[in-house]
Structures are given as structure tokens and as C-alpha cells.
Amino acid sequence: MEKKMLNSLQMLCIVSLPLLFKGSKMKENVLIFFAKGLLALLVDAYVVGTKRIEYPIRPFPKIFKTNIIYDVLFFPLLSVIWVRTTYNDRLIKMVLKSCIFSVPMSCAQWYLERNTKLFKWKKWSPLHTFVSVNFTLFTVRGLVGLLKLLDKKKKETTSER
């Protein structure tokens, strides 16, 4: 059952890729996707390395100790969606929208940890998931904010000439 769940998640992510990477902000979305993938891999490698979480059933178990479908597909895609929905929002609205993503994810992980073999929590809880999801969402959103600021300065400099 767990392998079917992972395969379904993988197919859903692959089908979603072209839909999320069209439009005027494609370059920015690709940057968000890869930045989030890298950040998720680093955080997950640390968490797995310190034996807080274990992934008994995962793709390429002899190569990766983390679940790469989650780290390099699912979570980065959700981040692209989240950044799109918060692109022009102020901080309080971003915090509320981050809860729309992080609370269900924390609850789903708690449920799946109890009822599947997808992952096993050792020194982890739904609160840890909530904090790590929000930390990574806001880190990537900070990168987007920096890019917006640099783009604005570039346009101002270009218009002065």
C-alpha cells in the first residue's frame, strides 16, 4: 500500500509540474522549486542523520536515506503554490496562509506515521513538522522578497539612464 501511495504522489507531482511552471514568472517559479528542493534535502538529511525520523519505505533505499519524492517534488511544488498565493501579501496574511499549508501537512504526517510505514518518528512530533514547514516556506519566501527588491532596484536604475 505504501509503495502505491508514493507512486501516486509521484505521478501527481509530475503531472502538476507543467501546470505550475507556465506564465510570466516561470523563471522565478523554477528558482523557488530548486531552492526549496535543496533546502528540504538539507533539512531532511539533518533530521534523518540525527535519527529523529526514519523512512522505512522510500524510493532508492540503497542511495537515499530520505524520501526524495517528498523532498524534491512534493514539498517544492507546494512551495511554488504558496509563494504564488502570498506574492503580494503582507506578513500577517502570509502567516495565516502558511497555516493553511502547514497545519494539514502536520496532521497528515501524524496520521500517516501512525497508520503506514512511510516514516517513523523517533524524536519528532507534529509540532516539529509545523515549525520546519513554516521555516522552509518563509526562507524561500524571503528569497523571493529579495529577488523582488533586486528587480525593483534594477528597474529604477535602468529608468534613470
Residue pairs with C-beta under 8 A, 6 or more apart in sequence:
1 116
2 57
2 116
2 117
2 118
3 57
5 116
5 118
6 57
6 58
6 59
6 67
6 69
6 118
9 69
9 70
9 73
9 74
10 59
10 69
10 73
13 69
13 73
13 74
13 77
14 73
16 77
17 77
20 29
20 77
20 80
20 81
21 29
21 30
21 33
21 80
23 29
25 84
28 144
28 147
29 80
29 83
29 84
31 143
31 147
32 76
32 79
32 80
32 83
32 140
32 143
32 144
33 76
33 77
33 79
33 80
34 76
35 140
35 143
36 75
36 76
36 79
36 80
36 136
36 140
37 71
37 72
37 73
37 75
37 76
39 136
39 139
39 140
40 70
40 71
40 72
40 75
40 76
40 136
41 66
41 68
41 71
41 72
43 132
43 135
43 136
44 53
44 66
44 67
44 70
44 71
45 65
45 66
47 53
47 124
47 132
48 54
48 55
48 65
48 66
49 65
50 123
51 122
51 123
52 121
52 122
52 123
52 124
52 128
53 119
53 120
53 121
53 122
53 124
54 119
54 120
54 122
55 65
55 66
55 67
55 118
55 119
55 120
56 117
56 118
56 119
56 120
57 116
57 117
57 118
58 64
58 65
58 66
58 67
58 68
58 69
59 67
59 68
59 69
60 68
67 118
67 119
75 136
78 101
78 105
79 136
79 137
79 140
82 97
82 98
82 101
82 137
82 141
83 140
83 141
83 144
85 97
86 93
86 94
86 97
86 98
86 141
87 144
89 97
94 138
94 141
98 133
98 134
98 137
98 138
101 133
101 137
102 129
102 130
102 133
102 134
102 137
103 130
105 129
105 130
105 133
106 126
106 127
106 129
106 130
106 133
107 126
109 119
109 126
109 129
110 126
110 129
112 118
112 119
113 119
113 120
113 121
